[in-house]
Amino acid sequence: MEKKHIVVAGTGYVGLSLSVLLSQDNKVTAVDIIEEKVKMLNGRKSPIRDE
């Protein structure tokens, strides 16, 4: 099966979860307008804090 390139807008609870699940079989690019979140994700750290 051919891998698709999917873009997910937003890296909150829903967007980040979808990105991770979809990336198992596809190429995924997740985008966000909050630069700090993007830097954390590029550093392989989750921007989501769940106490």
Order of alpha helices (4+ residues) and beta strands (2+ residues): beta-alpha-beta-alpha
